Amino acid sequence: MPELTERQRAILLFLIRDYIETAQPVGSKRLVERFRLGLSSATVRNEMSALTEMGYLRQPHTSAGRVPTEDGYRFFVAHMMQKAELPESVRNTISRQFYQVSPDVDRWMTLAASILARQSQGVSLVTAPHAENVRFKHVELISTQGRQVLMVLVLEGGEVKQQVLTLAEPVSQTRLTQVAARLNASLAGLSIDSIAALAYRADALEQDVITLLLQDMKRTSESVSGEFYTDGLTNVLNEPEFAETDEARWAMRLFEERSTLQELLARASTKSSVGGLQVLIGGEGGWQELRQCSMVVARYGVPGLATGALGVLGPMRMSYARTIPTVRYVAGLLSNLVNDNINSE
């Protein structure tokens, strides 16, 4: 892209800021009056024409004003990527909310999804921390009815798996508790391969439980992420971009398909390292699902032990100045919480 003059940079940034707030094409007169540019409308109009020729702006056929293109948004994001910060009062409020809830992964994820949706006014996407090297931490066996037993498997990093087992014959809760205690003492901290190779003297019940917990651990190891949480669907569907029938129908399909949202987050987050942040605008030419959207994604957790991903999906006109620092800050908080949870084990 051509190099912009300082005046062109300022006009472009002001125009995008105004369009993000109003969703209305922006004219030169409005820019001059709102931002007190000290320039004539004619001068600003000429610069807007130049920015349009360079591909940063476009002019809807129904309006004399201009709106940003994908390249315009990319310029805007690059300009404020490191500059945008949450006010200290907002950071303190978010931090207090996390540290006031009990140390429970499900509550952390639910809270993270709620905060991201509220702060960004977009659709929040969060996956629970996923063990990169799956290791056994704890198992509980709970008698439910007849021959059915609930197995609750806890992995290092906090991931929890539940499965109902059907035994050959009823077993007392006392016996189940004894089996769980024996397994917890023998398998704590072991990986899938270590448990499979263990020369463990077990009766039929213990061996059945080991077989099933190994299956759960393998499924976890092969999955791309932990449990999925989302919030804020109505935020985006109320945006003017999706007011037209066809656009609303397309957006509804995208935002309501949890499996699609989870896949999008998983694909995007694989390109980010823990502590890093990625912004996808209009699908970046290769994401057809995001052709009218932007997505801000970050990874969190402890590299090599347990990591997850979070992000916000919304129209290209999303408030990047608010969304980017929110995603970055919540990711940092979750990384600290996951680290504290691992170190307390």
C-alpha positions, 0 to 999 in steps of 0.5 A: 500500500502507498505511504500515507502523509500525516494528514491522510493518516489523521483523516483516515483514523478519525473517519474510521473512529466516527464510522465505528460509532455511528455506522453511517458513511462519513463526509468531509464536513462532519470530519472537519466539524467534529474533530476540529481539523482546522482544514477546509471541507474541500481539502479533506474531501480531496484527501478522502478521494486519495484514500479511496483510490489507495484502497483504504476507503470506499464510497457507497453508491447511495451516499456522498460519504465514505466508509472503511475498507478491510485495508482501512480497518487493518491500518486502524488496528495496526495503529492502535494495537499496542496503544489501546488500554482498558481504564484502570477502573475497568481492569480492577473491576474485571480482576475482582470479579474473577478472584471473587468466584470460587476457583472453578474452571467452569465458573471462570470460563462462564465469567470470561464469556460474559465479560468479553461479550459485555465489554465488546458488545460482540459474541464472545468465544472461550474454550476451557484450558486444555491439557497439552500433555494429558496427565491423571490427577484424580478420579471419583466413582459414585454409585447412582442406581443399580449397576450404573456408576458415575466416573468423574475424572480430573486431569492436571490443569483442571479439566474434568470429564464425566462418564456413566459406567454400567457394571456387570453387577451392582457394587457398593459405594464403599467398594467404589470409594476404595477403588478410587482411592487406590487408583488415585494413590497409584496413578497421580501425575502419570501420562497416558503412556505411563498408565498403559505401561504400568504393571498394575495388579488390579481386579476386574473392576479396577481394570475396567475403570483404568480402561475407561479413564485411559479412553477419556484421557486419549479423547482429551489428548486428541481434541483441539480444545476444552469445553466451549463457552459463548455469550452475546449473540443478541449483541451482534444480531442487533447491529445495522450491518445485519438488518437486511434479510439475507445478511441477518439470515447468514449472521444467524446461521454463523452465530448460532452454530456453536460447532462452527464458532468453536471450529473458527476459534480453534483454527484462529488460535492455532496461529497464536502463542500464549500471550499473543493476540491476533485480529482477523478482518473480513476473513483475511481472504481465506475465511469465507465464514468471516467475510463480513466480520472481524475476530479478535483472538488470544491464547492463554494458559501455561505453555506445555501444560494447559492452554485455552483460547478466547476471542470476540466475533463481531462486525468489521465495525466492532470497537477495536479500541475496546475489544483488543485490550479487553481480550488481551487483559482477560487472557492475561488474567486466565493465564495467571489463574491457570498457573495458580491452579497448577502450582497449587496442585 
